[in-house]
Amino acid sequence: PVPTAKDFIDIVLSKTQRQTPTVIHRGYAITRIRQFYMRKVKYTQQSWHEKLSRILEDFPRVDDVHPFYSDLLNVLYDKDHYKLALGQLNTARNIIDKISKDYVKLLKYGDSLYRCKQLKRAAMGRMCTMMKKHAASLAYLEQVRQHMSRLPSIDPNTRTILVCGYPNVGKSSFMNKVTRADVEVQPYAFTTKSIYVGHTDYKYLRWQVLDTPGILDRPLDERNTIEMQSITALAHLRAVVLYVVDISEQCGFTIKQQSDLFHSIAPLFANKPLVVALNKTDVAKVEELKESDRELLEDMRKFVAGPSTLQLGEDDGEHQQLPTMSTLSEDGVADVKNLCCDRLLAMRVEQKLAGRRAGDILNRLHVAQPKARDSKSRPPSIPANLEEMKARKARGEKIITEKDLQEQNGGAGVYSADFNKHYLLANDEWKYDVVPEIYNGKNVADFIDPEIEAKLAELEREEEELEKQWEAEAHLREPKEAPLTEEEKQLLGEIKLRRKKLVAEHRRKKSVAGNSSKIPASKADPEGKRTTRNMKDSLESMGLDADKAVERARSQSRGRKRERSSSRFQEGGDGDVDEDMEGVEKKRTHSSRSRSKSVAKRVAQTPASGSGLKNAEANIKAQRLADLAQRKSSKKARSGEGDRVIVTKMPKHLFSGKRGNGKTDRR
């Protein structure tokens, strides 16, 4: 879009403010200050130049477009005003470039920050003043752009049907019938105020149909903008002209007025195919018209049949009648469209043949004529079935086709065509034979046993008999075992019960996955049966030595001995404390003095197997080193080396908020 002068200035100046440096101090070197303001002036000039150049390039040049569009521009927008607006913008662009050049030259000799700043302000002020002077041109070009965007896309070189005539004679109705366009139709004149475009298909070609506004019979200089659009299209488009005549005179104009308009714009029909169509035949017939009106229509027919109009076929124009149609009942509408398309196609072919290009193509073509090699007669060979078909058709017999057979046998999707009946073989009985399957150059059918199915049935029968015999002898093959005694049965029952309990316990532990709480001994064995004595009796009844098991159970259940009491009963045996042990300090088992003895006891004195430590001293030393390494992490509140947590020092929700009025500008 083309912005207004005020918006244009805001756009350019805000872009300069955003894209160039904004901080300068009087303490900077004078060369840096000059460069700072020179950059702003140059950037502003470049922004004006780019935007104005884009506007000038995007608008079409009147001298470079098709004559139809050139005249349409003149009719709709006044060509002189259009050129003047673009010329003023071009002049403004050149003046802005000159202003920038002059002020950059002055800035090179600025001796202070204040003088450079004033020169920059003067340069930008003159540029903005220049654009304010052209506010009217920018507003006019924006209106032209908006109107151009609503214009239909008309191709002046494609196949086109141009519909013209008086207002309200049925031009828009004809276009709605033959194309997919939807033009407004109302019972008053000048419903169509501009050219409308529709598209239709004929002979696999795309055709352009133009609905032009109505034309009145008056001098050219008295016609308005709506009528001049139709005149422009008639003058410049290479199309077939369809002149619509309302013979019912419901449009408000007599046949004589329509005939006078036809002859007044006849010079615009030169070198174009012309078709005059009589519309609204559903209201009035041609035979019911007055004699004078029929004579006027005859004059129009003779003009159409003149030497300037291309004729179709072998009939001359004297025997051709004007086509009739009714856009209400759609009678004759398709015939009128086909007649227009045929005449335009014939004219285009004639023009191509008359040009030099057709002659060049014909010179490259060569039609070969075969020469007779002998005097022997070679009549055409016609198949016998074709001769028979011709004879049947001559007798009036109906020939049944594949489509007829399809309809008789269930229709499409059900009927399957029989292609075998058309095979040409020495014997017709071979048509439906199975095609042999060849493998490695040999026919598979030659290696097939014809009695293979009978043999397969015999084998299956023998297999069934053998299976029945095997099942009948199954009880003879089973091993005979001695029956269990009462003691064995009792022992087997105990084993099964024990196995059942083990399976249930395993399933219980598996379901809780080691998360079950420890059951106190008093609740796990409320009857008190789980004692070492009962365990010893049970194991001895099985014939096992239970001494070691009892000793192990008692050692695990016995509480930890106090170290103080152990020092009392030495080998001296009299209950006194050993004097040599009195002054010896016991070695600490943990590196920290502040640790309680209960925690220190948890550290194993002897190193665990596989730890790589020789003795208890090495174990304590390793523990001390680990504590020393942990001290650094503990000071930072880290749980260990793998703790990578970064604590937020300044949470955003506590240290940020909305800025007040006037605090947004940070330049």
C-alpha positions in Angstrom: 0.0 0.0 0.0 0.9 3.6 -0.5 1.1 5.3 2.9 -0.1 8.8 3.5 2.6 11.6 3.9 2.3 11.6 7.7 2.6 7.8 8.0 5.4 7.9 5.4 7.5 10.3 7.5 6.8 8.3 10.7 7.9 5.0 9.0 11.2 6.4 7.7 12.2 8.3 10.8 11.4 5.5 13.2 13.4 3.1 11.0 16.3 5.5 11.1 16.0 5.7 14.9 15.9 1.9 15.2 18.7 1.0 12.7 21.3 3.6 13.6 23.4 4.3 16.7 21.7 6.5 19.3 24.3 7.5 21.8 26.8 10.3 21.2 28.8 12.4 23.7 30.5 15.8 23.3 33.8 14.2 24.5 34.1 12.0 21.4 36.5 12.9 18.7 35.1 15.3 16.1 35.6 12.7 13.3 33.4 10.2 15.2 30.7 12.8 15.8 30.7 13.7 12.1 30.5 10.1 11.1 27.6 9.5 13.6 25.4 12.3 12.1 26.5 11.6 8.5 25.3 8.0 8.9 21.9 9.1 10.1 21.4 11.5 7.1 22.6 8.8 4.6 20.4 6.1 6.1 17.3 8.4 6.0 18.0 9.2 2.4 18.4 5.5 1.5 15.1 4.7 3.2 13.3 7.4 1.2 15.0 6.3 -2.0 14.1 2.6 -1.6 10.4 3.2 -0.7 9.8 5.7 -3.4 11.6 3.5 -6.0 9.4 0.6 -5.0 6.2 2.6 -5.5 7.4 3.9 -8.9 8.3 0.4 -10.1 5.2 -1.4 -8.8 2.8 0.9 -10.6 2.4 0.1 -14.3 3.9 2.4 -16.9 1.3 3.7 -19.3 3.6 3.4 -22.3 4.7 -0.2 -21.6 1.3 -1.9 -21.1 -1.1 -3.2 -23.7 -3.1 -0.4 -25.5 -6.3 -1.8 -24.0 -4.9 -1.3 -20.5 -3.4 2.1 -21.4 -6.8 3.4 -22.6 -8.6 1.8 -19.6 -6.2 3.7 -17.3 -7.0 6.9 -19.2 -10.8 6.2 -18.9 -10.8 5.3 -15.2 -8.0 7.4 -13.7 -7.1 10.1 -16.2 -3.8 9.3 -17.8 -2.4 12.8 -17.3 -3.2 12.9 -13.6 -1.7 9.4 -13.2 1.5 10.4 -14.9 1.8 13.6 -13.1 1.5 11.9 -9.7 4.2 9.4 -10.5 6.4 12.2 -12.0 6.1 14.2 -8.8 7.2 11.3 -6.7 10.2 10.7 -9.0 11.1 14.4 -8.6 10.8 14.2 -4.8 13.1 11.2 -4.8 15.8 13.1 -6.8 15.5 16.2 -4.6 15.9 14.1 -1.5 19.0 12.5 -2.9 20.4 16.0 -3.7 19.5 17.3 -0.1 21.4 14.3 1.4 24.4 14.9 -0.8 24.6 18.6 0.1 24.2 18.1 3.8 26.7 15.2 4.0 29.2 17.6 2.4 28.5 20.2 5.1 28.7 17.7 7.9 32.2 16.8 6.8 33.3 20.3 8.0 31.2 20.5 11.2 33.4 21.8 14.0 31.2 20.8 17.0 28.6 18.3 18.2 25.9 21.1 18.3 26.6 22.2 14.7 26.6 18.6 13.4 23.3 18.0 15.2 21.7 21.1 13.7 22.8 20.1 10.2 21.3 16.7 10.7 18.0 18.2 11.9 17.9 20.6 8.9 18.5 17.7 6.4 15.8 15.5 7.8 13.4 18.5 8.1 13.8 19.4 4.5 13.3 15.8 3.4 10.1 15.5 5.5 8.8 18.9 4.1 9.4 17.7 0.6 7.2 14.6 1.2 4.5 16.7 2.9 4.2 18.8 -0.3 3.3 15.5 -2.2 0.6 14.3 0.2 -2.1 14.7 -2.5 -0.1 12.6 -5.0 0.3 9.8 -2.4 -3.4 9.8 -1.5 -4.4 9.7 -5.2 -2.0 6.8 -6.0 -3.4 4.9 -3.0 -6.9 5.2 -4.4 -5.7 4.1 -7.8 -4.0 1.1 -6.3 -7.1 0.1 -4.4 -9.2 0.4 -7.5 -6.7 -1.5 -9.6 -6.7 -4.4 -7.1 -10.4 -4.8 -7.7 -10.2 -4.9 -11.5 -10.6 -8.3 -13.1 -7.7 -10.0 -14.8 -8.2 -9.6 -18.5 -5.9 -11.3 -21.0 -6.0 -9.3 -24.2 -4.4 -12.0 -26.3 -6.5 -15.1 -25.5 -9.7 -16.3 -27.1 -12.4 -13.9 -26.1 -16.1 -13.4 -26.6 -17.1 -9.7 -26.1 -20.8 -9.1 -25.3 -22.1 -5.6 -26.0 -25.3 -3.8 -26.6 -27.9 -1.4 -25.0 -28.4 -1.6 -21.2 -30.7 -4.3 -19.9 -30.9 -6.3 -23.1 -29.6 -9.6 -21.4 -25.8 -9.4 -21.7 -25.2 -10.3 -18.0 -27.8 -13.1 -18.1 -26.1 -14.6 -21.2 -22.8 -14.5 -19.3 -24.2 -16.2 -16.2 -25.6 -19.0 -18.4 -22.4 -19.8 -20.4 -19.8 -19.2 -17.7 -19.3 -19.8 -14.0 -19.5 -16.1 -13.2 -22.2 -14.6 -11.1 -22.9 -11.1 -12.4 -25.7 -9.1 -10.8 -28.9 -8.9 -12.9 -31.5 -6.3 -12.1 -34.5 -4.9 -14.2 -33.0 -1.4 -14.5 -30.4 0.1 -16.8 -26.7 0.2 -16.0 -26.7 -2.6 -13.5 -23.2 -3.5 -14.8 -20.9 -0.5 -14.2 -17.6 -2.2 -15.1 -16.2 -5.0 -17.2 -16.8 -8.5 -15.8 -14.8 -11.6 -16.8 -16.0 -15.2 -17.0 -14.6 -18.4 -18.4 -16.1 -21.2 -20.4 -14.9 -24.3 -22.3 -15.4 -25.2 -25.9 -13.6 -27.9 -27.9 -11.3 -28.5 -24.9 -10.1 -24.9 -25.0 -10.6 -22.2 -22.3 -12.5 -19.1 -23.5 -12.8 -15.7 -21.9 -16.2 -14.0 -21.9 -16.3 -10.2 -21.2 -19.6 -8.6 -20.1 -19.3 -4.9 -20.9 -21.5 -2.1 -19.5 -24.4 -0.9 -21.7 -23.8 1.7 -24.4 -26.1 4.5 -25.4 -26.3 6.0 -28.9 -24.8 9.4 -28.5 -21.5 11.2 -29.5 -18.2 9.9 -28.1 -17.4 13.1 -26.1 -20.8 12.8 -24.3 -20.3 9.2 -23.1 -19.6 8.7 -19.5 -16.8 6.5 -17.8 -19.1 3.4 -17.7 -19.8 3.5 -21.5 -16.1 4.3 -22.3 -15.0 1.0 -20.8 -17.1 -0.8 -23.4 -15.8 1.4 -26.2 -12.2 0.7 -25.1 -12.7 -3.1 -25.0 -14.3 -3.0 -28.5 -11.5 -0.9 -29.9 -8.5 -2.9 -28.6 -9.4 -6.5 -27.9 -9.0 -9.1 -30.7 -12.3 -10.9 -29.9 -15.5 -12.1 -31.5 -18.2 -9.4 -30.9 -21.6 -10.6 -29.8 -24.1 -7.8 -30.2 -27.3 -8.6 -28.3 -30.7 -7.2 -29.5 -33.8 -7.2 -27.4 -36.6 -7.8 -29.9 -39.3 -7.5 -27.1 -38.2 -3.9 -26.4 -38.6 -4.5 -22.6 -35.2 -2.9 -22.1 -36.8 0.5 -22.8 -35.2 1.0 -26.3 -36.8 0.2 -29.6 -35.4 -2.0 -32.3 -34.7 1.2 -34.4 -32.6 2.7 -31.5 -30.7 -0.6 -31.2 -30.1 -0.7 -34.9 -28.9 2.9 -35.0 -26.4 2.1 -32.1 -25.2 -0.9 -34.1 -24.4 1.1 -37.2 -22.9 4.0 -35.1 -20.3 1.7 -33.5 -19.8 -0.4 -36.6 -16.3 1.0 -37.2 -15.2 -0.8 -34.0 -16.2 -4.1 -35.5 -13.6 -3.9 -38.3 -11.4 -7.0 -38.6 -13.4 -8.9 -36.0 -15.9 -11.7 -36.3 -19.4 -10.4 -35.6 -22.5 -12.2 -34.3 -25.9 -10.4 -33.8 -28.1 -12.4 -31.5 -31.9 -11.8 -31.0 -32.7 -12.2 -27.3 -36.0 -12.6 -25.3 -37.7 -14.8 -28.0 -39.8 -16.2 -25.2 -41.6 -12.9 -25.0 -41.8 -11.9 -28.7 -41.2 -14.0 -31.9 -39.4 -12.7 -34.9 -42.4 -13.5 -37.1 -44.6 -11.3 -34.9 -42.5 -8.1 -35.4 -43.6 -5.2 -37.6 -42.4 -5.1 -41.1 -40.2 -2.0 -40.5 -38.5 -3.8 -37.5 -37.8 -6.9 -39.6 -36.2 -4.7 -42.3 -33.9 -3.2 -39.7 -32.9 -6.7 -38.6 -32.4 -7.7 -42.2 -30.0 -4.7 -42.7 -28.0 -5.9 -39.6 -27.9 -9.4 -41.0 -26.6 -8.2 -44.3 -23.9 -6.2 -42.5 -22.9 -9.3 -40.6 -22.8 -11.3 -43.9 -20.6 -8.7 -45.6 -17.2 -9.3 -47.1 -15.5 -8.0 -43.9 -16.9 -10.9 -41.9 -15.5 -14.4 -42.2 -18.0 -17.1 -43.2 -18.2 -20.7 -42.1 -18.8 -23.7 -44.3 -19.9 -23.7 -47.9 -23.0 -21.5 -47.4 -22.7 -17.9 -48.3 -24.0 -15.2 -46.0 -27.2 -14.6 -48.0 -28.8 -17.7 -46.6 -27.8 -17.3 -42.9 -30.3 -16.1 -40.4 -29.6 -14.2 -37.2 -29.4 -16.6 -34.3 -32.2 -16.3 -31.6 -32.0 -17.1 -28.0 -33.8 -16.7 -24.6 -31.6 -16.3 -21.6 -34.6 -17.0 -19.3 -35.5 -20.4 -20.8 -31.9 -21.0 -22.1 -33.2 -21.8 -25.6 -30.5 -21.2 -28.2 -27.9 -19.9 -25.7 -25.5 -22.8 -26.3 -26.0 -22.4 -30.1 -25.0 -18.7 -29.9 -22.0 -19.5 -27.8 -20.9 -22.3 -30.3 -21.4 -20.0 -33.3 -19.2 -17.2 -31.7 -16.4 -19.7 -30.8 -16.4 -21.3 -34.3 -16.2 -17.9 -36.0 -13.3 -16.7 -33.8 -11.4 -20.0 -34.3 -11.9 -19.8 -38.1 -10.6 -16.2 -38.1 -7.5 -17.1 -36.0 -6.7 -20.1 -38.3 -7.1 -17.9 -41.4 -4.8 -15.2 -39.9 -2.1 -17.9 -39.1 -2.4 -19.2 -42.7 -2.1 -15.8 -44.2 1.1 -15.0 -42.2 4.7 -15.9 -43.2 5.0 -18.5 -40.4 2.5 -20.8 -42.0 4.4 -20.7 -45.3 7.6 -21.6 -43.5 6.0 -24.6 -41.9 4.5 -25.8 -45.2 7.9 -25.6 -46.9 9.2 -28.0 -44.3 6.5 -30.6 -45.0 6.8 -33.2 -47.7 4.0 -35.6 -48.7 5.4 -38.8 -50.1 3.5 -40.4 -53.1 4.2 -44.1 -53.5 5.1 -45.3 -57.0 3.6 -48.5 -58.5 6.3 -51.3 -58.5 4.4 -53.5 -61.0 1.0 -53.8 -62.8 -0.4 -56.3 -60.3 -3.7 -55.2 -58.7 -3.8 -55.1 -54.9 -7.3 -54.4 -53.8 -7.9 -53.6 -50.1 -8.3 -56.6 -47.8 -11.5 -56.4 -45.7 -11.9 -59.1 -43.0 -14.8 -61.5 -43.5 -16.3 -60.7 -40.1 -16.5 -57.0 -41.0 -18.2 -57.9 -44.2 -20.6 -60.0 -42.3 -21.3 -57.2 -39.8 -22.0 -54.8 -42.6 -24.5 -57.2 -44.1 -26.2 -57.7 -40.8 -26.5 -54.0 -40.3 -27.9 -53.6 -43.8 -30.6 -56.2 -43.0 -31.5 -54.2 -39.9 -30.3 -56.7 -37.3 -29.2 -55.3 -34.0 -25.5 -56.0 -33.2 -25.0 -57.0 -29.6 -22.0 -55.2 -28.2 -20.0 -55.8 -25.0 -21.9 -53.0 -23.4 -25.2 -54.7 -24.1 -23.9 -57.9 -22.6 -22.7 -56.0 -19.6 -26.1 -54.5 -19.0 -27.8 -57.9 -19.5 -25.5 -59.6 -16.9 -25.6 -57.4 -13.9 -23.9 -54.1 -15.0 -20.5 -52.7 -14.4 -18.6 -54.3 -11.5 -20.5 -57.6 -11.9 -20.0 -58.6 -15.5 -16.6 -59.8 -16.6 -15.8 -59.6 -20.3 -14.9 -62.9 -22.0 -11.7 -62.3 -24.0 -11.2 -65.9 -24.9 -13.9 -65.9 -27.5 -11.8 -63.6 -29.7 -8.8 -66.0 -29.8 -7.8 -67.0 -33.3 -6.9 -70.7 -33.0 -6.9 -73.6 -35.4 -9.6 -75.3 -33.4 -12.2 -73.3 -31.6 -12.4 -76.0 -28.9 -9.0 -74.9 -27.7 -10.1 -71.4 -26.7 -11.0 -72.3 -23.1 -8.1 -74.8 -22.4 -5.9 -74.1 -19.4 -2.7 -72.4 -20.4 0.2 -74.8 -19.6 2.7 -73.7 -16.9 6.3 -73.9 -18.0 9.2 -74.4 -15.5 12.8 -74.6 -16.7 11.6 -75.2 -20.3 9.3 -78.1 -19.3 5.6 -78.4 -19.0 4.6 -79.0 -15.3 1.6 -81.0 -16.4 3.9 -83.7 -17.8 5.2 -84.5 -14.4 1.9 -84.6 -12.5 0.7 -88.1 -11.4 -3.0 -88.3 -12.4 -3.6 -90.7 -9.4 -1.9 -88.5 -6.8 -5.2 -87.6 -5.0 -6.1 -91.3 -4.6 -2.7 -92.1 -3.3 -2.8 -89.2 -0.8 -6.2 -90.4 0.5 -4.7 -93.9 1.0 -1.7 -92.5 3.0 -4.0 -90.4 5.2 -6.1 -93.5 5.9 -3.1 -95.5 6.9 -1.9 -92.7 9.2 -5.2 -92.6 11.1 -5.1 -96.4 11.6 -1.6 -96.2 13.0 -2.6 -93.4 15.4 -5.5 -95.4 16.7 -3.3 -98.5 17.3 -0.7 -96.3 19.2 -3.4 -94.9 21.5 -4.8 -98.4 22.2 -1.3 -99.7 23.2 -0.5 -96.6 25.3 -1.4 -98.3 28.7 0.9 -101.2 27.9 3.9 -98.9 27.6 3.4 -97.2 31.0 6.0 -98.2 33.7 4.7 -100.1 36.6 5.7 -98.7 40.0 5.2 -100.1 43.5 2.5 -98.4 45.6 3.6 -95.9 48.3 3.6 -96.9 52.0 1.8 -94.8 54.7 5.1 -93.2 55.8 6.0 -92.2 52.2 2.5 -90.8 51.7 2.8 -88.8 54.9 6.3 -87.5 53.9 5.1 -86.6 50.4 2.2 -84.6 51.9 4.7 -82.7 54.1 6.9 -82.0 51.2 4.0 -80.7 49.1 2.8 -78.5 52.0 6.3 -77.1 52.5 6.7 -76.5 48.8 3.3 -74.7 48.8 4.4 -72.5 51.7 7.7 -71.6 50.0 5.9 -70.7 46.7 3.4 -68.5 48.6 6.2 -66.7 50.6 8.2 -66.1 47.4 5.2 -64.6 45.6 4.4 -62.4 48.6 8.0 -61.0 48.7 7.9 -60.5 44.9 4.7 -58.6 45.0 5.8 -56.1 47.7 9.3 -55.9 46.1 11.2 -55.7 49.4 9.0 -52.8 50.6 7.2 -54.7 53.3 7.6 -53.6 56.9 9.6 -55.8 59.3 7.3 -57.9 61.5 8.3 -58.0 65.2 9.3 -61.4 66.4 6.5 -61.4 69.0 3.9 -61.0 66.2 5.6 -63.2 63.7 5.7 -66.1 66.2 2.9 -65.4 68.8 2.9 -69.0 70.1 6.6 -69.0 70.7 7.3 -72.2 68.7 10.3 -70.8 66.8 13.0 -71.6 69.4 16.5 -73.1 69.1 15.3 -76.1 71.1 12.5 -76.9 68.7 14.9 -76.3 65.7 17.4 -78.7 67.3 14.7 -81.4 67.8 13.4 -81.0 64.3 16.8 -81.3 62.7 17.8 -84.3 64.9 14.6 -86.1 64.0 15.7 -85.8 60.4 19.1 -87.4 61.2 21.1 -84.1 61.0 23.7 -82.6 63.3 22.1 -79.5 64.8 25.0 -78.2 67.0 26.5 -75.7 64.6 23.1 -74.4 63.6 22.1 -73.8 67.2 25.5 -72.1 67.9 25.1 -69.8 64.9 21.6 -68.9 65.9 22.6 -68.1 69.5 25.6 -66.0 68.3 23.4 -63.9 66.1 20.8 -63.4 68.7 23.2 -62.4 71.5 23.6 -58.7 72.1 26.9 -56.7 71.6 29.3 -56.9 74.4 30.4 -53.7 76.1 34.1 -53.0 75.7 34.5 -51.8 79.3 33.4 -55.2 80.6 35.6 -57.1 78.3 38.7 -55.3 79.8 37.8 -56.6 83.3 38.0 -60.2 82.5 41.4 -60.8 81.1 43.6 -63.8 81.6 44.4 -62.4 85.1 40.9 -63.6 86.0 40.5 -61.8 89.4 38.2 -59.0 88.0 40.7 -56.1 88.3 41.4 -53.8 85.4 44.7 -54.3 83.6 47.1 -51.5 84.5 48.8 -51.5 81.1 45.5 -50.7 79.4 44.5 -47.8 81.7 46.4 -45.0 80.0 46.1 -46.2 76.4 43.7 -44.1 74.3 41.5 -46.2 72.0 42.0 -45.4 68.3 39.2 -43.4 66.7 37.3 -45.3 64.0 36.1 -42.1 62.3 37.9 -38.9 61.2 35.5 -36.5 62.9 35.9 -35.9 66.6 32.4 -34.6 66.9 31.0 -37.9 65.8 29.3 -40.0 68.5 30.7 -43.4 69.4 27.5 -45.0 68.1 28.2 -43.7 64.6 31.9 -44.6 64.8 30.9 -48.2 65.6 29.2 -48.5 62.3 32.6 -48.2 60.5 33.9 -51.7 60.0 37.4 -52.2 61.5 38.3 -54.8 59.1 38.1 -53.8 55.4 35.4 -55.6 53.4 36.6 -58.2 50.9 37.2 -56.8 47.5 37.7 -53.2 48.7 41.4 -53.2 48.0 42.4 -52.2 51.5 45.0 -54.2 53.5 43.9 -53.7 57.1 41.8 -51.6 59.5 44.3 -48.7 59.5 44.0 -48.4 55.7 40.2 -48.5 56.0 40.2 -45.7 58.6 42.6 -43.6 56.4 40.4 -44.1 53.4 37.4 -42.9 55.4 39.3 -39.8 56.5 40.2 -38.9 53.0 36.6 -39.3 51.9 35.4 -37.0 54.6 38.1 -34.5 53.6 36.9 -34.5 50.0 33.3 -34.2 51.1 34.1 -31.1 53.2 34.4 -28.8 50.1 31.0 -29.9 48.8 29.5 -29.6 52.2 30.5 -25.9 52.4 28.6 -25.3 49.1 25.6 -27.2 50.4 26.2 -29.9 47.8 25.3 -33.5 48.5 28.3 -34.8 46.5 30.3 -34.4 43.3 27.3 -35.3 41.2 25.1 -32.5 42.7 24.8 -30.0 39.8 21.9 -27.9 41.3 22.2 -24.2 40.5 20.4 -22.2 43.0 18.7 -19.1 41.6 20.3 -16.1 43.2 17.8 -13.6 42.0 14.3 -15.1 41.3 12.7 -13.3 38.5 9.3 -13.0 40.2 11.0 -11.1 43.1 13.2 -8.8 41.1 11.1 -7.8 38.0 8.0 -5.8 37.4 6.2 -3.4 35.1 8.0 -0.2 34.2 6.2 3.0 34.9 5.1 5.6 32.4 7.9 7.1 30.4 10.4 4.4 31.3 10.3 2.4 28.1 12.8 4.6 26.1 16.3 3.4 26.9 18.0 5.3 24.1 
